[in-house]
């Protein structure tokens, strides 16, 4: 069974201080993030993964000044393109974008897809507290739609005011994880998708397709509740739930238990679910073993393992 992993991160060591800014990395991941060669491929082989779709770890080029963001995004994309050139059967890539400068971000999306051959774009959550329903980002989304490639909407770190409100009074390490991988990343990304629906993004860009990780960023569990409460704000238009299910795809990254998978399958269906491991933050071997043993019909397992990614990312 071919196995394509679509949320697999990298970070060149020379760009790590600028990309991460004041954010830290978990112990032991800097080396695997920087490796785009034999070490990474050995991990893939051990897990039975045929292709990784590479993306720069958040926040990539989204927390640097606009003038610098353009050059940083280009440098990161050029390095990803070189990795794909050296290992064309093992790697594909998603383009990092200088979102603080939306017009330049749209231009970089075009360059990355048409000149570098990238399979899609990655946007790391909000940009200085502004979400993708803000009209200033329409050029980027229009570019994705015109190029016919998906946008992977990945979480990023909360704005300072949010971090202070939700993390105050807790052990600093626990608070930081509560607001990120432990809970906050997932609910904020799910909310981001709902903002895009309510803000008319998918009405303005009917061809836009978006991918979210982490078994749907809490959307499968809460989508029908959101639909019941929010669809009245879309009179005469497609419901909130139907809009999400027409434009959003999920990956299993970071989730290797059966109950969330069953919820995602019930609400979204196997045609909109893909394999990912969140490497190196997640274990490729653990994710591959989970997919192999999960209670799935054989045809659904094939869709999740590779078929849906082949169709959406043209891998």
N, C-alpha and C positions, 0 to 999 in steps of 0.2 A: 504494500500500500504506500503510495507516494505521500509524503508528509511535508507540507509547506507551513512554515511558522511566520506569521505576518506582523508580530510586534516584538522585534528583536533589536536591542539597543547597542549603540556604540558611542564612544567619546574619545577623540584623539587626545592624547595626554597634553600636547602643547596648547590645546584650546580649553582644557578642563577648568583652569581658574576663571577664565572669562565667562564660559558658559554657566558654570555653577554659581558664580558670584559668592554670596554669603551662605549658600546652601551646601550642606555636607552630603557625602556619599556613604552608604553603609560600608563597613569594613570588608575588604577583599574583593570589591567589584571594579576598582580602577584598572587593574591589569586586564581582566577579561573585556572590559569596555573598550580598551585601546587596541585589542588584538583583532585584526581583520584578516588573519591568515591561518597558519597551520593549527594553532591552539584552538581557535574557534571552530574550525572545521572538524577537528578531532572530537570536540564536544557534540557537534551535530551528528557525526558518524556514530558515536556511542549511543545516542538516543534514537537513531534511525531517521533523522531529519534530513530531507533532501535539499530544501531551499530555505534560507532565511531572508525575509524582507527587512532590510536594515533601516533604522531611524535613529537620529541623535537623541540622546536622553534629554528630558525636559530640564530646564526651559529652553534649551538650544539658543537661538538668536533672538529670543523674545524679551529679554530683560536687560538689554544693552541699549545705549542711545541709538536713535534711528540711523544716523550717519554710519555708525559702526556696524549696525545690524546687517546692513546690505553686504558688506565685505565678509563678515563672519559667516553668514549663511552661504555665500558663494564658496568660501573655503571649505566649509563642512560638506557641501554637496560635491565639490570636486574630489574630496577624499573618498566619499562613498562611491562615486562613479569609478574611481581608480580601483577600489576593491572589487566592484562588479566586473570591471574589465579584466582583472587578473583571475577571477573565479566566476566566469559567466554562467556556469551551470549550478552554482551554489548560492549566489547572492543576487538579490534585487534591492531596490532602495526607494525610500520615500523622501521627498525633498523637504528640507528645513527651509523656513521662510522668514524674512525680516518683517514680521508683522507690525512693529512700530511704524513702518513706512508701507502702507498697504499697496500703493501703486508699484513700488519696487518689489513688493512681495508677489504681486501678480506677474510682473516681468520675470522674476526668478522662477516662478512656477512654470512659465512657458519655456524658459531656457532648460530647466531640469528635465522636463518631459520630452520636449522636441529635440534638444541637442544632446542631452546626457542619457536619454532613454529610461527615465525613472518611471516607476509603476504607479505613483500616487504622491500625495502631499501629506505632511503631518503638521498639525497646528496644536500647540500645547495650551489648551484652555484659554483663559482670559489673557488679554494684553493690557497691562496696567489697569486692571479692573474693568475693562470693556470686553463685552462678549460679541459673538459673531452675528448677532441680530443687529448690531450697530451698523448703520448704512455705510460708515467709512470702510468696512471690510467687504462690501459688495464687489469691488474689482477682483479680489482674491477668489471669491466664490464663483464669480462669473468665469474666471479663468479656468477653474477646476471643471466647471460645467462644459465649457467649450472644448477643453482638452479631453474630456471624457474619462477622467481619472477620479478615484475616490479621495476624500479627505479623511485621514485618521485623526479623530479628535481625542487627544491624549490629555490626562490631567496635568496640572501644574501647581505650583505652590500658592497658597492663599495670599491675598493682599494683606498688608500689615495690620489694617484695622480688624480684619476678620481673624487673623492669627491672635491678636491681642484679646479679642472678645471670647474666643472659644478655647484658648489655651491658658488663660490666666488662672492662677491658683493650683495648677497641676504640676507634677514633676515635669520639668522642661522636656526631657526626652519623651515621656509618655504623651505630653501635649502635642509635640511635633508629629508624632506618629498618628495620634488621633486625627489630626487635621490633614494627614496625607494618606499613606497606604492603609491605615487602620480604619478609616471611615470617610474623612472629608473629601478626598479626591473623588470618590465614587459618587457621592450624592451631588457634589458640585457639577461633575460632568453630566450626570443625568439631568440636573436642572438646566445646564447649558443647552442640551438638546431641546428641552421643553421651551426655553426662551426662544430658540430658533423657530420653533413651530408658532408660538404666539406672536413673535415679531415678524412673521410672514416670509422668513428666509426661503422656505421651500415653495412658497407661492411665487416668489420672484425668480427662483432658480429651480424649476421643476425637474431638471435633469440631474441635480446634485445628489450624490450618494455619499454618506458619511459612515465611518466605522468607529465604534467605541469598543474598548477592551473590557477586561475584568467582568466577564459574563453579563455585560450590558449595563454596567455602572448603576445598578439598582433599578433600572428601567423595567425589566421583566416583572419584578415583584410589585412595583407601584404604578405601572402604566395605566391600568384600567381605573384605578382610583383617580389619577390625574385626569384621565379622559372624562370621568363623571363630573369632576369639579370644573374643568377648564374649557371643555368643548363649547360651552355657551358663548365663549368669546370669539368663536369662529362661525357666526351664523351664515348659513348658506354655503359653507366650505366643508371640506373633508374634516372629519373629526380629528382630535388630537392623536388618538391611538392609531387610526388608520394612516395619518400623515407620518408618524414615526415609523410604522411598519412598512411604509412605502419607500422610505429614504435612509433607514438606519440598519446597519449590519453589526453583529456582535462578534467578539472573539472570547475564547475561554481563558485568556492570559491571567495567571495568578489564582485561578480557581480550579481545584482538582477534587471536588466532592460532587456527589450525585444530585443532591437536592437542588442547588442552583442551576445545574444543567437541565434538569427536568422542567424547572420553571421557565428557563429561557426557551426551551423547545416548545413548551405549551403556548407561550405568548407570541413568540416570533417565528418558530418553525425551523426545521433543519436547513432550509434553503438560505437562511440569513445568519448562519453561525459558522465561524472559522476557527482553525487551530492557531494558537500562539502560546509562547512560553514566558514572555516578559524577560528574556535573557538579558543580563546575567542575574537579575533580581529574582527570577523564578528558575526552577530546575527543568531543563529540557527533558531529561530522563523521566522525571515524575509526571510531567504533562503528557508525554508520549504514552507512558504506561496507563495513565488515567483514560486517555482516549481509546486505547486498545481494549480496556476491560469495562468501560462504561456500558450500561444497558441501552444499546442503540441497535436499530435495524441496520443490517450491513450496508444498505444504500445510503443511509443517513451518516454512518461513520465515514464513508468515502467522500460524501459532500463536505463534511466538516474538516476532514484530513487534508483535502486538496481541491476537490471539485469547485467549491464556491470561490476559493482564492484564485484558481485558474481563470474563472469567469470574470471576477471583479477586478483583479490586478493584472490580468493578462500575463500570468507567470508561466 
